[in-house]
């Protein structure tokens, strides 16, 4: 404590000393001999030399690398968990022009990991909030703000204008989509994902294999999750996003003639489980793969980016639009919906609330008296189906044989829709109506 | 038949119970495959000549949930991407890498 106080007492004098030092320096430059003619081969300004001193001093990353970074244009798709470190670090490092694409608004649930945004920005457009952060960090960076989602209508134009694309969204659909667009445009792309305590990152160069070569088939619906449902610890996207930024700086800083030898060779994996904490890498195949729907030299099944309105976490759209082989989402047809407001007006005796979330979500908040069954078990498990049937019949009996409302809800309204589709058919002989709550718990808490 | 050896200290290549030669490989599970199998690492004993495809079939047999990841995961042997016809050798380290979303 005593030491800390002493240190604090020193602080003003340190600052004063620094100011004094700077004044002296400026004086020296101003009064330098007139025959001293300075030249920077890379065209760096005095401010550049001061601001980037520590990265200019890194062996292998010198003045010419800095100049290439300064002249570079980078498109960052996603200004969230991965985008925060990517955009922040690239702005700080002096990338000349940054395009920021994000159709989302800043939400309270973003703030545990998205350090580019702050409490004051909740409700603001994420792309605009990110642009403001860039200006705070380095006012010399030009920022292009694109506060919308990428679609087949706009993506090619945005990608065509830049030297490098960084995919930093939380959406698997977006990863495939941006991969495809970059491949069509012949642009390098750094794709990453972070989930739970694990992350993946790779630079896919135009000459080498692409994301689809590595992962030819997207996972089925039950394995597709976004961080809203699966969770992610804030430092994990920071690790992975920082790696994206590192790869980006090294790629942009490298002599274009040697880039092909060095980049696009590995998939890097971060494992944040305490007992395995560390990085691993996997060597990518040398060439594009023949089985790739995009790169196959003989029969590519994906030949163009079909038009679509939005790719924001929308797998149904993704499945029909971009992936020929993707399986259909189980259970088609319309499902009745019921808002939380309407639900509150119903007779509680005649409502069976079905919570189709995973059990761990009920530890956070639950409704007493709900029937709890995870959607996957409801759809597949005969025992669980018998249990809910019995539950519905009991409810009908308790309210004197009158019609009962069976209302499914989940986190965001996707799983409940599937559950309701199933229940609608499964309970069609029963004296009940089936509906689900769009928006789920997210809209309840909103 | 291949089977999961109980510990990481399982014997290497040698005669299996049927007299056939076997290889022992270390399987690393990542992301969803780790969730489904409930483990990060497992030692497997396979018949000599077994491919990644053969291993996948055995894994799916043991962990039913992995079925949905068939054809979805990238496979790496000794930190190098391989396709499903890769013949596994004794001591190989096999990684199962599903694509992940989130960010």
Interface residues (C-beta under 8 A of the other chain):
Chain A: X78 X80 X81 X82 X83 X168 X169 X170 X171 X172 X175 X192 X193 X194 X195 X196 X198 X199 X200 X214 X215 X216 X217 X218 X219 X220 X222 X223 X224 X225 X226 X227 X230 X232 X237 X240 X241 X267 X269 X271 X273 X275 X276 X280 X281 X282 X283 X284 X285
Chain B: X30 X31 X32 X40 X68 X69 X71 X72 X73 X74 X76 X79 X80 X81 X95 X97 X98 X99 X100 X101 X102 X103
